[in-house]
Amino acid sequence: MIDLKEFKEALGSAAEELSEEEILKLRENQDQMAEIFFYSWLAEINKNKV
């Protein structure tokens, strides 16, 4: 998981308009999406090996 400070910096000026709770939820959602994409990619790679 990306460091909260680094995540806020990546959001830029949008971070100033969001609450701490909203930023944490965004980071959590991003992590979940990354995990979904990774496992989808992994399944595709393994499918091609069979």
Helices and strands as residue ranges (DSSP letters): H 4-11, H 14-17, H 20-49
